[in-house]
């Protein structure tokens, strides 16, 4: 009752209380249909506010705390994508509210320290869920894992550490990444492309080691599937890298010409450093600075 009253005055407070206190109750085995219905009614009322999306997405982080923290988001994903045999009447209601709650769960300032921690937590739980043998859950979990990788390249290194213990899940994520690439190019910055390329090389080494060791038939097959996927992704990343390199060279030549015209020897030194470091953000800055001079 108190949460319902609070949500009338401030839907952010209402959603925060719901996600932190009531959502975990729904996932417990002791939660009966009546309780589940009341808990869903509360969040449905919160989301029915005409300005709910704007208020909740923009205010996804409140005083340093997330309205829907990663553990609560994991519960939400599992309740929305249960195995076909575990579906209940409430499943359709979770499916209806999931898109907006997912948007709130994933909202945040990209690149910030807090968001990096969030994406890493989300990646870990998504990778685990992708390997649990529930095809419906695996599809959504793989998509979330890919989102985390594109938001925070530090997740790539984290993936390398989790890879061997989550081999089946990793194959699911790799296949999903290839499928998404077929539909539309995966958006990556030049630096992210380089990081993901390195991760694919690292995973291929792990695949080679796994295949060399032999082991049980299931793992052997998974390592083979994973290696095929890594090879395909590496090829796509190489193609992207070629385009990026061409753009970078053009930028360097333009900046070099501007540097010569400005008789600025320091600019040439800076450009050489940038070429070696492949820092494309600084490429742009140098081009603009050189022309201004």
N, C-alpha and C positions, 0 to 999 in steps of 0.2 A: 504494500500500500504506500509506504514512504517513497519507494522508487517511482511509483506511478505519479505521485504528487510532484516529486522533484522534476520528472521529465516534462510535466506540463509547463513549468516555468523555464526550464533550460533543457532542451533535448540532448545537448552534449553531455550534461550531467547524467541524464537518464540512460543514455547509451553506455557511458562509462560504467555506471553501476550494473547495468544489465550484463555487459561483457565480462566484467570482473567477478561478479557474484552469482548471477543466475545462469548464464550459459554453461558453466562447468557442471551445474546441477543437472541440466538436461542430458549431459553425456553419461551421467552415473546410472548404474543398473537399477538403483532404487527409485529413480524418477518415474512416477506413474503418468498415464496419459492426461489426467486432469491437470497435474502440475505443469506438464509440458505445454498444454494448451494455454494456461494462464501466462506462462513465461513468454510464449510466442505472441500472445495478444499484446503484451507490453511493448515489445520491440516493433511489432507491426504498427502500433499506434504512434510510436516515435517516428517511424519512417514515413508515415502518412502525412506528416507536416509538409506543406507545399515547398518549404525552403530547406527541407531536410538534407538534400544532397549538398547544397552550397554550404550550409552551416557545418555539417559533419566532416566533409572532405577538407574544407579549409581549416577546420579546427580539430583535425585528426590527432594532433598533439596538444595536450592541455597542461600547462604548467610543468612541462618536461615529461609528462606521462601520456602514453598513447591511449586513446579511447578504446581501441581494440588491440591489445598486446599480442605478440606472436603466439604464445600458448593458447590464447582464446581463439585466435584465427585458425590454429590447427584444429581445435575442437569444431569450429564452424565448418571447416572443409570436410571433416569426417562425417558430420551430421548431414551435410548436403549431398555427399557422394558415398552413401553406404553400398555394400554389396547388394545385388538385386534381391537376395533372399532376406535381407535385413531392413528393407524399406518398410516404413510405417506411414500412417496417415499424415504425420507431421512433416514427412520428407518433402512433399510438394510445397509446403509453406516455407521451409528452409530454402528450397530452390528459388522461390519467388523473391526472398529478401537477400539472397546471397550476393548478387551483382553489386548492389550498393554497399553492403557491408564489406565486401572484398575491396572495393575502391577505397573505403575508409581505412581498412587494414594496411593497404599498401601505400597510402599517401604519406608524403614527407619530402624533405629537402634532399634531392639526390646529391651524394657526395659528402654530406655532413657526417660527423663522427657518430652521432646517434643513429642515423639512418643506415650506416654501414653495419652497425651492430644488429639492427633489426633485420636487414636483408640476409645476414649470415645465419641468424636464428631461423628465419623463414626457409632459407635454402636447406638447412639441415633437416628440418621436419618434413619438408616437401620431398627431399630425396628418399627419406625413410618410407614415406607413404607411397612413393612411386614403385616400391619393390615389395609390396605386401600382397600381391596377387589379386587385387580388386581392379579390374580393367578400367572401370569408370573413375575410381579414385586416382588411379595411376595416370590417366590422361590429364586430369586437372592438376595433379601434383607436379607432373613433368613440366607443364606450362608455367606453373608458379616458380619452379626451380630455374627455368630459363629466364624468366623475368628477373629473378635475383641475380643471375650471372650478368645480365646486361646492365643492371643498376649498380652493381658493385663487383668489379673485377677481382677483388680480394677473395670472392667466393670461388674463383677458379682454383686458387691454391688450396683452399679448404676442401674443394672437391677432390683434388689429388690425394689428400690425406685420408679421405673417407672412401675412396674408390674401391679398393679391394674388398672391403667389408660390406659394400653396397653395390656389388657388381651388376646384379639383375636390374636394380633401380637405375643405375648409371646407363645401362643399355636402353632402357625406356626413355631416359632424358635425351640421350644421343639421337635416338630415332625420331623423337618429337622435334628436336632441333632441325633435323634434316627435312622433316615434313613442313615445318614452318618456313624453311628456306625455299621450298618448292612453291609455296603460296605467295611469298613476298620476301625480299631480301631482309635479313635480320639487321637491324640498325646498330652499328657498332662504331665507336670513334676509332681513329687510327691506333691509338694506344691500346684500346680494348681488343682490337683485332690482333695486335702483336701478342698481348697477354694470352688470349684464347688459343692462338697458334702454338704458343709454348706449352700450354696445358694439353693440347692434343698430342704434342710430341711426347710429353711426360706420360700420358695415358697409354700411348702406343708402346712405350717402353715397358710399362706394367703389363700390358697384354702379351708382349713377347716373353716376358719373364714367366707369366702365368702359363702360357702355352708350352714353354720349355720344361716347366716343372711337371707337366702332365696333370695329375690330380683326377678328380671324378669327372665323369662324362658331362654332367650339367655345367660345371664351371668351364670346362674346355670349350663347350659350345658357346657359352656366354662371352668368353674372351675372344673367340673368333668373330662373333657378331659385333662386339664392341670395336674390334680393330677395323672391321669393314666400315663402320660408322665414322670412326675417327679419321680414316683415310679420306672419306667423302668430304667431311667437314674441313679437313686440312686443305683439300683442293679448292673448296669454295673460299676459304680464307686467303689462300695464295692469290686467287683471282682478284679479290678485293685489294690485297696488298699491292698488286701490280698497278691497279688504277690509282691507288693512294700515292704510290711512289711517283707516278707520272705527274700528278697534281703537285706533289711536293717539289719535284725538280723544276716545274714551271715557276712555282713560287720562289724558289731559290734563285733562278736566273733573273727573275724580275727584281728581286731584292738586291741581287749582286749588281745589276745594272744601275739601280738607284744609288747603291753605295758608291759606285765608281763616280757617278755624276756628282755626288755630294762630297767626293774626295775625303771619305771617312774610312781610314784603314781599320779602325776598330770594328766597323760594321762587317767587314770581310771576315775578321777573326770570329765574330759572333756567329756569322752564317755557317762557318766551318764547324763550329761547335754544335750548332743546331742540326746540321746534316748528320753528324755522328750520333747525336742523342735521339734523333727522330722525334723531337718534341714539336708537334704540329701546331699547338697553340702558340708557341713562341715564334714559329715560322710566320704566322699571320702578323703577330706583333712587330716582328722585325721588318716585314715588308712595309707595313704602314709607317713605321718609324723612319725607315730609310727614305721613303717618298716625301715625308714631311720635311726631312733635312734638305 
